[in-house]
Amino acid sequence: MSTDVAMHPATEPATVGARPRLSERLTGFMPLIALVALVTALTIADPDFLTQRSLTAAARTAAPLIVLAAGATLVVLCGGIDLSIAALASLSTVFLALWLPDLGALATPAVIGVAATIGAVQGVAHVLLRIPSFIVTLGGLSILSAVALVVSGAGTVRVVDDSTVRWLDLYVGGYVPMSVAVAVIVVALIAVVLKVTPLHSWISATGYSESAARLAGTPVDLVKIGAFCVSGACAGLAAVMLVSRQFSGGPTMADNLLLPAVAAIVVGGTAITGGHGSVWRSLAGALVVTLLRVGLPIVGVPSAYEQILYGAIIVVAVALTLDRSKISIIK
């Protein structure tokens, strides 16, 4: 004799269009809260911090980091990670310094195009060879760093004529650095493209559940390759900003931006498991990270503790934003 057993799901499916929970709302505002708290604390520690000169210097420092984090955010939203962005930016500074004498103004789009192509190649390797993005970009980091050393002769490449990139040192309205304006425009452009096209839903679906996204007809592979391509292009643009400020290119010039970029993404509230976040949040996260970087000497903390702080920030931010409903086992 058999007994009919009614099977009920353990949990009800989430209702489409349901209001976000209080914790999700707080997570969304955390970057802004942290930014205001940092500015307040630094102003108390040093009243001269809240001046046009100090804020302008901090904003110029943040511009390359904002661009790097914005591009890498797309990869994280897809559920992956790009560890090669800093090495690619360093290599791009070398290319730009070497190409400026011959290509002039064309050197900038050429470098951005090459960086985008390298990012796309990594995306293709990840998708076609089915290798985790962590491994692909970790290998890419090593390869690109080595290529930068070889191409540059393991030394700094000086820029004799920087007239074609000097425009990034100008000011909009006499107050806003051009590099900061460009960084904000890049973030706004990515955000608008995501909003007015199906890309936002495709990226979110890919990051939240890749198998479900494929069943729904989402071009998952193309979305991932596109995300890596944009990430590479942003690394190239960040390199142009660095060269315009340093008047040179170097094989390790941007290497110290990898941890800050990852920290900016997770501090901005983008879930490291993908599917939830935005480039605007990464912009706020980049400003928070930059202010922490600038604020350490102000409060008397040695710069040697900077890496410790970034590591702690990443661990805490991931712990707060990790979507544990997507991961049954944590390894």
Order of alpha helices (4+ residues) and beta strands (2+ residues): alpha-alpha-alpha-alpha-alpha-beta-beta-beta-alpha-alpha-alpha-alpha-beta-alpha-alpha-alpha
